Amino acid sequence: MPYVQIPKDLTKVKSKLLLNLTKRQLVCFSLAAVVGLPFYFLTKGAIGTSFAALGMLVIMLPCFFAALYEKDGQPFEKFIITYITARYLRKRTRPYQTQNMYAYLQEQVDARKEEKRLAKQTKQNAAKRPARKAAAGPRRTGKKR
């Protein structure tokens, strides 16, 4: 009986269209051919076939790279957009901030303790000071007669 291996993670399975290539790969390879082949045929007479083939290869390589590169399940275009957005368009530091209700309650408790301490301190200072005598009238300054 024939044995067929079934992958455990079905998200990695890609549907193939033609020549065991995905639709994305077919589009990228076609774009590379549309750009590279005219370059070769138009320049092989002027710069020679070896340099024309080398130039065609250099022009086609970015399309090949875009067709085959994939990082963390993202194709090249999505990865580049994510990288540019995170690196240049957004703020570099994104602090994590929460509303700590415990800290708010603790501040209230500390404020009450401080109020009690200040009230107690003013009572102690008032007890240490001698009582003032009431003035009988306006004070006179100058020589006595």
Rosetta silent file (secondary structure, phi, psi, omega in degrees, C-alpha in Angstrom):
SEQUENCE: MPYVQIPKDLTKVKSKLLLNLTKRQLVCFSLAAVVGLPFYFLTKGAIGTSFAALGMLVIMLPCFFAALYEKDGQPFEKFIITYITARYLRKRTRPYQTQNMYAYLQEQVDARKEEKRLAKQTKQNAAKRPARKAAAGPRRTGKKR
SCORE:     score description
SCORE:     0.000 S_00000001
   1 L     0.000  135.541 -178.763    0.000    0.000    0.000 S_00000001
   2 L   -70.416  148.332 -177.825    1.430    3.452   -0.881 S_00000001
   3 L  -112.215  125.834  178.607    2.431    5.726    1.961 S_00000001
   4 L  -120.005  125.391 -179.365    1.648    9.471    1.832 S_00000001
   5 L   -86.299  129.080  179.677    3.068   11.753    4.481 S_00000001
   6 L  -105.458  126.955 -179.535    0.644   14.391    5.744 S_00000001
   7 L   -68.669  146.864 -179.394    2.186   17.506    7.295 S_00000001
   8 L   -74.534  -37.288 -179.466    1.206   18.289   10.883 S_00000001
   9 L  -101.403  107.748 -175.651    1.005   22.054   10.323 S_00000001
  10 H   -78.669   -9.707  177.760   -1.379   22.770    7.468 S_00000001
  11 H   -72.357  -21.639  179.821   -0.562   26.500    7.413 S_00000001
  12 H   -83.888   -8.775  179.645    2.747   25.698    5.744 S_00000001
  13 L   -79.893  126.564 -179.332    1.027   23.929    2.864 S_00000001
  14 L  -115.364  141.254  179.843    0.818   26.184   -0.190 S_00000001
  15 L   -78.504  132.263 -178.139   -1.362   25.540   -3.192 S_00000001
  16 L   -98.508  141.956 -178.650    0.637   24.981   -6.377 S_00000001
  17 L  -104.332  -61.257 -172.117   -0.570   26.227   -9.724 S_00000001
  18 E  -140.797  136.517  178.983    1.860   25.434  -12.511 S_00000001
  19 L    54.295   34.650  179.199    5.224   23.628  -12.588 S_00000001
  20 L    60.617   32.579  177.963    4.996   23.129   -8.810 S_00000001
  21 E  -117.129  148.323  176.633    5.118   26.919   -8.259 S_00000001
  22 L   -78.542  169.704  179.983    2.743   29.053   -6.258 S_00000001
  23 H   -62.629  -40.271  179.413    0.805   31.933   -7.810 S_00000001
  24 H   -63.215  -43.850  178.671    3.128   34.446   -6.164 S_00000001
  25 H   -64.773  -40.110  178.020    6.238   32.714   -7.495 S_00000001
  26 H   -62.249  -41.903  179.460    4.737   32.563  -10.997 S_00000001
  27 H   -64.382  -45.798 -178.492    4.007   36.297  -10.945 S_00000001
  28 H   -66.042  -43.102  179.360    7.501   37.181   -9.713 S_00000001
  29 H   -66.138  -37.497  177.542    9.276   34.885  -12.209 S_00000001
  30 H   -65.398  -41.613  177.032    7.127   36.255  -15.042 S_00000001
  31 H   -62.221  -40.606  177.833    7.985   39.805  -14.006 S_00000001
  32 H   -62.970  -41.703  179.425   11.664   38.882  -13.937 S_00000001
  33 H   -67.209  -40.090  179.928   11.406   37.435  -17.455 S_00000001
  34 H   -64.208  -33.735 -179.360    9.520   40.496  -18.753 S_00000001
  35 H   -86.309  -42.661 -171.589   12.236   42.804  -17.387 S_00000001
  36 H   -77.913  -42.575 -176.312   15.347   40.658  -17.913 S_00000001
  37 H   -64.856  -44.155  175.908   14.921   39.149  -21.384 S_00000001
  38 H   -62.280  -35.521  177.384   14.433   42.446  -23.268 S_00000001
  39 H   -60.657  -44.285 -178.966   17.470   43.824  -21.459 S_00000001
  40 H   -63.064  -49.619 -175.817   19.536   40.871  -22.648 S_00000001
  41 H   -68.509  -30.070 -179.888   18.373   41.031  -26.259 S_00000001
  42 H   -81.082  -23.952 -175.756   18.758   44.815  -26.493 S_00000001
  43 H  -108.206   -8.463 -175.608   22.241   44.952  -24.934 S_00000001
  44 H   -67.560  -27.320  177.472   23.979   41.789  -26.188 S_00000001
  45 H   -75.995  -33.651 -175.068   25.092   43.528  -29.388 S_00000001
  46 H   -83.696  -41.995 -174.785   26.483   46.589  -27.590 S_00000001
  47 H  -114.091   -0.566 -179.929   28.239   45.064  -24.571 S_00000001
  48 L    95.265  157.190 -174.610   28.623   41.419  -25.560 S_00000001
  49 H   -69.519  -36.770 -178.033   26.687   38.343  -24.594 S_00000001
  50 H   -65.750  -46.109 -179.492   28.540   37.626  -21.325 S_00000001
  51 H   -70.846  -33.170  176.943   28.015   41.101  -19.890 S_00000001
  52 H   -65.423  -42.127  177.944   24.435   41.197  -21.192 S_00000001
  53 H   -65.774  -39.560  177.837   23.705   37.875  -19.474 S_00000001
  54 H   -64.889  -43.013  177.343   25.351   39.133  -16.285 S_00000001
  55 H   -63.702  -40.178  177.608   23.297   42.350  -16.414 S_00000001
  56 H   -61.720  -41.626  179.714   20.138   40.349  -17.040 S_00000001
  57 H   -64.164  -42.599  179.720   20.916   38.212  -13.993 S_00000001
  58 H   -64.485  -39.055  179.469   21.511   41.271  -11.809 S_00000001
  59 H   -70.250  -34.004 -176.504   18.210   42.814  -12.946 S_00000001
  60 H   -83.550  -20.675 -175.931   16.286   39.564  -12.380 S_00000001
  61 H   -58.649  -42.706  177.877   17.737   38.713   -8.946 S_00000001
  62 H   -60.025  -35.924  177.926   15.456   41.020   -6.909 S_00000001
  63 H   -68.193  -39.931  176.860   12.400   39.384   -8.484 S_00000001
  64 H   -63.503  -42.934  179.704   13.766   35.914   -7.719 S_00000001
  65 H   -61.729  -44.724  179.888   14.522   36.973   -4.159 S_00000001
  66 H   -63.975  -31.488 -179.276   11.004   38.375   -3.698 S_00000001
  67 H   -74.781  -33.717 -171.354    9.525   35.134   -5.054 S_00000001
  68 H  -103.167  -23.980 -175.129   11.495   32.777   -2.824 S_00000001
  69 L   -75.466  137.217  177.456   12.185   34.695    0.413 S_00000001
  70 E  -154.233  127.737  179.931    9.897   34.117    3.354 S_00000001
  71 E  -127.521  129.394  179.905   10.506   34.921    7.002 S_00000001
  72 L    52.842   36.446  178.475    8.237   33.861    9.865 S_00000001
  73 L    78.984    3.054  179.541    5.526   32.896    7.390 S_00000001
  74 E  -104.784  136.134  174.327    5.472   36.354    5.803 S_00000001
  75 E   -69.792  168.552 -173.905    6.384   36.955    2.173 S_00000001
  76 H   -55.381  -43.637 -176.046    9.088   39.482    1.340 S_00000001
  77 H   -63.766  -45.456 -179.772    6.710   42.399    0.687 S_00000001
  78 H   -66.543  -38.520  178.712    4.874   42.077    3.999 S_00000001
  79 H   -63.520  -43.957 -179.499    8.141   41.638    5.870 S_00000001
  80 H   -65.684  -42.186  179.121    9.638   44.795    4.305 S_00000001
  81 H   -62.950  -43.453  178.642    6.492   46.837    5.021 S_00000001
  82 H   -63.636  -43.237 -178.910    6.474   45.644    8.641 S_00000001
  83 H   -63.701  -47.299 -178.814   10.195   46.369    9.045 S_00000001
  84 H   -64.632  -40.712  178.896    9.978   49.884    7.588 S_00000001
  85 H   -62.975  -46.345 -177.790    6.925   50.699    9.677 S_00000001
  86 H   -71.794  -34.219 -174.520    8.512   49.477   12.911 S_00000001
  87 H   -84.059  -40.250 -170.546   11.933   50.954   12.217 S_00000001
  88 H  -116.793  -30.749 -172.522   11.212   54.348   10.700 S_00000001
  89 H   -92.645  -27.558  179.445    7.534   55.321   10.908 S_00000001
  90 L  -102.463  164.919  176.352    6.695   54.505   14.532 S_00000001
  91 L   -65.688  144.857 -178.707    8.327   55.639   17.742 S_00000001
  92 L   -72.095  -42.169 -178.739   11.262   53.486   18.772 S_00000001
  93 L  -100.619  128.527  177.039   10.353   53.309   22.456 S_00000001
  94 L  -126.310   89.270 -176.527    6.899   52.211   23.396 S_00000001
  95 L   -67.585  142.675  177.606    6.721   52.108   27.198 S_00000001
  96 L   -86.662  118.164 -178.232    4.268   49.734   28.735 S_00000001
  97 L  -124.528  137.342  177.720    2.031   51.703   31.057 S_00000001
  98 L  -125.801  165.263  173.134   -0.749   50.461   33.251 S_00000001
  99 L   -98.629  102.422 -175.769   -3.168   52.079   35.658 S_00000001
 100 L   -87.507  102.665 -178.791   -2.066   50.689   38.978 S_00000001
 101 H   -69.277  -31.088  177.976   -5.031   50.993   41.317 S_00000001
 102 H   -63.300  -40.492  179.135   -2.983   49.659   44.228 S_00000001
 103 H   -64.419  -38.590  177.924   -0.536   52.561   43.854 S_00000001
 104 H   -62.220  -46.028  178.726   -3.446   55.044   43.922 S_00000001
 105 H   -64.601  -38.853  179.250   -4.782   53.498   47.147 S_00000001
 106 H   -65.169  -37.091  176.249   -1.307   53.440   48.648 S_00000001
 107 H   -63.039  -39.400  178.100   -0.886   57.169   47.877 S_00000001
 108 H   -64.920  -42.780  178.973   -4.124   57.892   49.733 S_00000001
 109 H   -63.254  -43.777  179.163   -2.976   55.878   52.745 S_00000001
 110 H   -63.619  -38.772  178.716    0.376   57.669   52.733 S_00000001
 111 H   -64.446  -40.933  177.853   -1.347   61.057   52.495 S_00000001
 112 H   -64.990  -41.421  177.369   -3.545   60.239   55.520 S_00000001
 113 H   -61.698  -41.515  179.801   -0.514   59.104   57.520 S_00000001
 114 H   -65.353  -40.482  177.059    1.268   62.353   56.635 S_00000001
 115 H   -61.601  -44.449  179.261   -1.774   64.406   57.704 S_00000001
 116 H   -63.904  -39.926 -179.429   -1.917   62.591   61.055 S_00000001
 117 H   -65.427  -43.174  179.042    1.817   63.076   61.578 S_00000001
 118 H   -66.432  -39.184  178.178    1.587   66.794   60.822 S_00000001
 119 H   -63.810  -43.146  179.382   -1.453   67.207   63.119 S_00000001
 120 H   -64.776  -40.301 -179.623    0.347   65.414   65.950 S_00000001
 121 H   -65.943  -40.884  178.890    3.466   67.521   65.394 S_00000001
 122 H   -67.915  -34.308  175.605    1.509   70.804   65.527 S_00000001
 123 H   -64.299  -42.297  179.346   -0.191   69.676   68.778 S_00000001
 124 H   -66.018  -40.848  178.937    3.202   68.928   70.329 S_00000001
 125 H   -65.684  -37.646  179.713    4.591   72.289   69.221 S_00000001
 126 H   -68.015  -35.303  179.682    1.542   74.076   70.625 S_00000001
 127 H   -71.359  -32.669 -178.625    1.965   72.309   73.994 S_00000001
 128 H   -75.101  -32.618 -178.412    5.661   73.297   74.222 S_00000001
 129 L   -72.714  136.955  175.996    5.053   77.018   73.549 S_00000001
 130 L   -71.955  152.486 -178.736    4.114   79.118   76.567 S_00000001
 131 L   -71.227  141.331  178.777    0.726   80.731   76.470 S_00000001
 132 L   -80.626  143.782  176.110    0.737   84.378   75.438 S_00000001
 133 L   -84.182  143.305  179.282   -0.513   86.987   77.822 S_00000001
 134 L   -72.511  137.857 -179.078   -3.325   89.100   76.592 S_00000001
 135 L   -76.430  135.515 -178.444   -2.264   92.678   75.931 S_00000001
 136 L   -81.626  -19.159 -178.593   -3.920   95.276   78.225 S_00000001
 137 L   177.283 -172.435  179.767   -3.641   98.005   75.679 S_00000001
 138 L   -68.693  143.470 -179.611   -1.352   99.444   73.122 S_00000001
 139 L   -76.159  140.466  176.905    2.280   99.237   73.993 S_00000001
 140 L  -103.519  138.324  176.380    4.064  102.426   74.693 S_00000001
 141 L  -119.036  154.004  176.967    7.528  102.955   73.510 S_00000001
 142 L   116.366 -163.315 -176.135    9.876  105.671   74.482 S_00000001
 143 L   -80.730  147.938  175.565   10.923  107.327   77.746 S_00000001
 144 L   -86.886  146.166 -179.809    9.041  106.944   80.967 S_00000001
 145 L  -102.573    0.000    0.000    8.014  110.146   82.645 S_00000001
